Amino acid sequence: VRVDLRNHGLSPHSDVMSTEAMAHDLIQLLDDLNLEEALFLGHSLGGRAAMAAALLFPSRVKALIASDIAPVQYTEDDHADPG
């Protein structure tokens, strides 16, 4: 299943845009699909949401691949143009 996170693509839009809320969205999707657990593959923000789901709901995440993201808090300086 390919997922658009909240406020992305065709997914519902919300004023709440936290990693924890997106993790709950992923688990709600598992519930809607009647899946006890799943393998998660996330890129960038999707990786952060998948990591949050694994931390908050470890029994629901069988395996996790997070690409192009680190499990750290980013600041504006991290995204500044070095040139």
C-alpha positions in Angstrom: 0.0 0.0 0.0 1.4 3.4 -1.0 0.3 6.2 1.4 0.1 9.9 1.1 0.7 11.5 4.5 -1.8 14.0 5.8 -1.6 17.3 4.0 0.0 15.6 1.0 -1.5 14.4 -2.2 -5.0 13.2 -2.0 -5.0 12.5 1.7 -7.2 14.6 4.1 -5.8 18.0 5.1 -5.5 19.0 8.8 -4.3 21.9 10.9 -2.3 19.3 12.9 0.9 18.3 11.2 3.0 16.5 13.8 5.1 13.4 13.4 3.0 11.7 16.2 -0.3 12.5 14.4 1.1 11.0 11.2 2.2 7.9 13.1 -1.3 7.5 14.4 -2.6 7.9 10.9 -0.4 5.0 9.7 -1.7 2.8 12.5 -5.3 3.8 11.8 -4.6 2.7 8.2 -3.5 -0.7 9.5 -6.7 -0.9 11.5 -8.8 0.0 8.5 -7.1 -2.7 6.5 -7.4 -5.2 9.3 -3.7 -5.7 9.5 -2.0 -6.5 12.9 1.4 -5.5 11.7 3.2 -4.3 8.6 6.6 -3.6 7.1 7.2 0.2 6.8 9.3 1.9 4.1 9.4 5.7 4.4 11.3 8.4 2.5 12.1 11.7 4.2 9.0 12.8 6.1 7.5 9.4 5.5 10.6 7.9 7.2 10.1 10.1 10.2 6.4 9.1 10.4 7.4 5.4 10.1 10.0 5.8 12.9 7.5 7.4 15.1 5.0 4.6 14.5 7.7 2.1 15.4 8.5 3.9 18.6 4.8 4.5 19.6 3.4 1.1 18.4 6.3 -1.4 18.3 4.1 -4.4 18.1 2.5 -3.1 14.9 5.8 -2.4 13.0 7.4 -5.7 11.8 10.3 -4.0 10.1 11.3 -0.5 9.1 13.3 1.0 6.3 13.8 4.8 6.6 15.5 6.5 3.7 17.0 10.0 3.5 16.2 11.0 7.1 17.9 10.8 10.4 16.3 10.2 13.8 17.3 13.7 15.0 15.6 17.1 15.5 16.4 19.4 12.6 16.9 23.1 12.8 16.6 25.8 10.1 20.5 26.0 10.0 20.5 22.3 8.9 18.6 23.4 5.7 20.7 26.6 5.0 22.4 26.9 1.7 26.1 26.3 2.3 27.2 28.4 -0.6 
